[in-house]
């Protein structure tokens, strides 16, 4: 296996990624022109069953972060809608069932996908403040079960895939447990939605939502009118148990903590959304870079024809995108590894790291895919060319499992209140260091992080604020800059670490140069602050553009090699008309 591919995917690439690369490049997953929204949604559900057939052990898939995120890295490239409902079924639904007491629960219908699972948390009036949900599950002493109710229009569950498309469905519904009038907090309740034909059961009311510009999914709002549930419907665990006699016990005294424990799978969902974005980003770059090598355009002399890639104006943004994508991929690998090895003691820190990485990766994916679309010109607009559809669908990952801005704002507050201790400034004099020295660049990224940390802390301690909101409003802008600087430093660190671990001198040189380009762009963006703080010299600031140019020149001849390491199957790439200058392609026609 080529060294760059090993650096990106690890030595167990074939185990985790190989099966999905093969499946999603097969004929049933080929893009089909001319489908309506409903036809595309129905096709996504059909494909989901093919995915389930390829899973040898769904329990093991759901329990292993590396395996589950690998699925997401390839699913979005093939079918954005299928990837979305797969994430809901495997991670949010089945994962939540397995994370709670489940020994006496029959999971076979879900493991064999005889019934599909969905997850109903967000309400029409409650998104980022999900702990304030209104839906209730009232303990009924007469029946020994629960009554599920939607008390207001604002309490309708918002956007889950609860339509009749896709067949029989069950849901995990986040609802307030009410016992003898006492609110015990939000828990999950397993609720049948529809019969084997997809017809909704009595008391379950579903309305289709307007079509979105994101992944083609059957988004709906859902309400419950006095739906009876058995006692076994409640998902229980140490965070909260209800005995048949109505006595409630919990290891957590705080209802908010019980809620967060109940929806704990959202954290893994952040890793899955990041993985989804990485997969479609690498795919888009693979198309754009290959197109840049095959598409001929005017040179600098009369009658001369050269590849687009020959022009610095064209290949520089693609190389910047490559550096970002390598850094993002390796950051994600690091975060997945840390999550898999985390303990209860460091769980909170790891959850914050996952939130930071999710926001940064999905936002970078948008920027990279937008660049790729533009570099492909008008052909980049065609859905069959595999960029525009995925770019639109990526908007969903930016919002799903925690809106990026919201989870970054939360992370920023935690980092200012003790969740981050910035690295001290290097004692080495800047004039004695080179801008091509990777460690110097890492130290400069740490300087940027420290600068924003100090600014935000100063704002937070400023006296005279008339309210906590006013104090936070004066703090939040530098605090969010801190989160971004933190993510940049960690991504660069992951990229540099990968370069040190590869045995190939050539691959190591490319990774170091990618790190250099990635870090230099961030240093240049903050050069004024770094100069003012004495972390850069005047000459170094003036030299930055030339140093960047030299790195770009070193990387440009190797662009194809670097996207080959993304390991996107050629069988999948060959279906894109843009990569067939002769006009041939392997497009599949629409279903009759």
C-alpha positions, 0 to 999 in steps of 0.5 A: 500500500502506498505510504501516503495512503497508509498515512491517511487510512492506517495499516488496517485500511482494508479491514475498515475501509475496503468493504465500503469502497467496494460496495459503494462503487458497485452498480446499485449505487451508481448515480441516476439522472432524472429522479424525483425527490420521492424516487430518490428517497425510495432509492436511498431506503432500498440501498440502505438494505444493501448496506445492512446485508453487507454488515456482518455484525451490526452490534460490533459496527455500532460499538466500534468508532473506527468501523462506524466512521469508516462507513460514513466516510464512503456512504455520502459519496454514493448517496447522501440520503442513504448516508443520512438514514444509515447514520440515524438507524445505526448510530442514533437508534441502534446505538442508543438501544445498545448503550442502555439496558437491552438484555431483555429486549429483542433487537433482531428486527432492527439488526435484520432491518425488518423494521427501520429505526429513527430518532426523535429529539428536536422539536419545532420550538426546541433545537439548541435548547433540547433539554427544554423539550415539551413532549411527555411520557406519563407513567400510567399506574393503571396500565403499568406503562406510559402515555406519550403526548405532544402537548403543543404545536411547538412540541412536534418532533421536527425533521426526522424521517418518519414518513411512510417511505421505507416501510415499517419504522420504530422511533426512539422519542425523547420525552419528559418522564412524568411520574405522579405529576413530577418531572424526572427529566428527558428519557428515550422511549421506544415507540412504534410508528408504522406497520409493515406497509409503512402506514402510521399507527393510531395516535401517530400524526405525521406531516411532510416538511418542504423539500430541503436543498440538503440530502434527499430525506423524507423529513417530517414533523411528528406528533403523538396523541395519547399513544400508549406504550408498554413499561419496557418502552423506556430506555433505562440505565444507571442514569435513570431507572423507573421501577414498576411501582413508580419509584424512580432512582438515578445515579445522577441528581441533575436532570440535564445530566440525565438528558445528556446521558440519554442522548449520548449517541449524539457525540458519536454522531458528531464523529460520524458527521465529520467522517461523512464530510471528509469522504465527500471532500476527498472525493470532490478533490479527486475529481477537481485535481484530475480534471485540472490535469486533463482539461486543456486551456490556453497557454502563454503563447499563440496556439499553445494548449496546456492543462489547467493544472499548469497555471498557478492561479488554478493549482494554488487553491487546489493545493491549499484544499489538499493541505486542509483535507489531509490535515482534517483527515488526520485530525479526525483519525486522532480524535477517533483514536482518543474517543475509543481510548477515553475513560470516564475521567477524560470523557468531558474533555474528549467530548469537547474535542469531538465538538471542536473537530466536527465544527472545523471539519464540516466547515472546511469541507464546505470551503474545499468543495466550493473551491473544487466546484468552481475549479471545475467550471460549469461542469462542476454544477452537474449532479452527475459529476459528484460535487454539487449534490454532496456540497449541498448535502454537507450543509446538513452535517454542519447543522446535524448532531449539534449546530456548529456555531452552538457547539463551538460557543459551548466549547469556547466557554469551557475552554475559557473556564479551565478546559484549556491551558495554552502552551507557553511561548517558545524561548527560541528567538524568532530571528533564529528560526526558519519559516520552513521549520515545521516546529517553528510553525507549530510554535507560531500556531500555539502563539495564535491560540494563546493570543486569542485565549488571553484576549477572550479571558481579558474580555471575560474579566472586564468589569461593568457588564450589566448582565451575564449575557452582556459579559458573554457578548463582549467575550464570544468573538475572541472566544470563537477565534480561540476555538478556531485557532485550537482546531488549526493547531491540532490539525497541523499537529496531526499532519506533522505527526503523520509525517514523522511516522511514515517510513517513506522519505518521499511521503514524509517530504510531501506531508511536511510540505502539506503541513508547511502550506497549511500552517503558513496560511494560518500564520499569514492570517495572523501575522499582524498579531504575531509581529506585534507580540514579537513572535515574528520579525518584520523580515519574516512577515515580508518573506511569508508570500515568497515562502508560501510560493516556494511550498506551492511550487514544490507540491504542484508536481505531486498533486495527482499522487496526493489525491490517488492516496485518497483511494477513491475507487476508479470504478466510481470516478469513471462514472463522472462525465467530467473525467471523460473528455471524449464524451463517454461516461458510465451514467446509469439511466433513471429507473423506469 
